[in-house]
């Protein structure tokens, strides 16, 4: 049975700064689980969380000379790197675009058409076409394409309140139009 080597924090930091791979392996074994947990709380996708974890350890390796023991413990410093990397991933344009392009799950096909009325069959799209252009665009994005009001506001560079007000007015107008048909 192999004996586990334990380092004091100052020893570990000194060895990391001297680029000892055994010290880096020790850090990975001791802290990767905790760092991964933090990352996964922010980045729900397992594959992306693994990528972020790898990125975090590369940053730790490259930036260990920036660590300042007077500002906090090594784990806290690594945790901040992990948290910031995860937040950067979630805020990245590629991640945001990827959310809209997720592959459909099998369950979507099973439930398709079972409880929802096809909007084309009841003529809803034709009624929506009668709305003002700005209302029509919002209704199509929200109800036919599935974007949230917040996403629409960002996409169209409008204040969220404006999107909500226009959507509400459009729905009131649609309700009135459908009553009259």
N, C-alpha and C positions, 0 to 999 in steps of 0.2 A: 504494500500500500504506500502510495506516494504522500509525503508530508506536505501540507499546504503551507506556503510561505505567507507570512503576514508582515505588512509594512506599517510603520507609523506614518501619519500623514506627511510630516516633513521629509521623511526618507522617500516616500512615494513621489512626492513632488520633485525632489532633487533627481531621482532616477528618471522620471519622465522628462525633465528638462535636459538630461544628458542623453535622451533618446534610447533608453534601455527598452527593448521590445518586451522583455519579461514583465516589466512594470506596466507597460501598456496592456498586455494580456491580462494582468491582474486587475487593472481598472475595468477592463471589459467584462471579465467574469463577475466582479463584485457589483458593478453598477449598471450594466446594460439592461437588466430586468426593470429596475426602478425607472431608468430614463425612458425605456420603451413604454412603460405604463403612462408616463406623463405625455409622451408624444401621442399615444393612441387615444388619450382623452381629447386631444385637439384634432388629430387627423384620424377619422374613423376607418378609413380604408387601410387594411392590413398591409398590402403591398407598398403603398406610399409611406406608411409608418415605418416599415423596414428600411426604405430608402432614406428617410429622414434620420433614422438611427445611425445608419452608416455615415451619412453626411456629418452628423454630430461628432462621431468619433474621429473623423478626419479633421474636423475643426479643433477638437481637443488636442490632437497630435500636433497640429500646426501652430496652435495658439497657446500652448502651455506656458510659454515664456511671458505671456501677458497676465497670467494668474498672479494675484496679489493676496497673500495669506492674511494681510492686515484687514482686508475687506470682507473676509468670510471663509468658510470651509471650502475645500476642493469640491465636495459633492454639490454644494449650493452653486458654485461657479458652473459646474457641468450641467446642473439642472437648468440654469438660466440659458445656457447655450441650446439645450434640447428644446426648451419651451419656445425660445425665439425662433429656432429653425422650424418648428412645427407651425407656429403662427405665420411665419413667412410663406410656408408651403400653402397653407389654407388661403392666404390673401393673394397668392400669385395668380396671374391671369390664366395660366395653363390649367391650374386646378379649377378655377371658376368655369372655364370653358368645358373642361372635362365633365363637370357635374351635369351639364346640359346634354352631353353626348353619351351618357351611361347606356350600356347595353340593356335591352329589355330582358327581364327575367321570365322564365317559363310561366310563372303564375299569371303574368299579365295576359298571355295568350289564352289561358284557361278561362279567365274572367271576362274577356273581351266580349262585349255585346250581350252579356247575360242580364244585367240590371239597368244599364243606361240606355236611354232612347237615343238613336242616332240623330244628331242635330240636323243633318241634311234631310232626313225623312219628315221632320216636323216643320221644316222651312225656317228654322231659326237663323241660319246663315243669311237667307234672303232678307229677313227682318233687320238683322244687324247691318246689312249694307245700306239701310235707310238712315242710319245714324250720321251725325256730323263726323267728318273725317278723324278728328282727334279722339272722339268717343269710340268710333269703330275700331281704330287701331288698338286702343286700350282693352276693349272687350275681346278682340281676337287674341291679343297676347295673354290676357289673364285666363280666359275660359277655353279657348280652342288650343292654345299652345302650352298652357299650364305654368306660366311664369307667376311669381308672387308679385305683390304690389311693390315691394322693396326692390326686387330685381328690375321691374319695369321702370321704376323711377330712375335707377342708375343707368339703365340701358338708353332711355330717352333723355337723360339729363334734365329731369323735372323734379321739383320738390315732391316728397312723398305725399304731403297733404293735397297737392294739386292732383296727383294720380288718384287718390282716394275720392276726392270730390267729383272728379270727372267720371270715374267708374260708377259712383253712386247715382249721379245724374243720368248716366247712360242706362243703368238698370231700371231706374224709375221710368224713363222714356220707353224702354223695351217692354216693360210690364204693361204700360198704357197701350202700346202698339199691339201687343198680343191680345189684350182685352177687346180691342176693336175689330179683330179678325174673326 
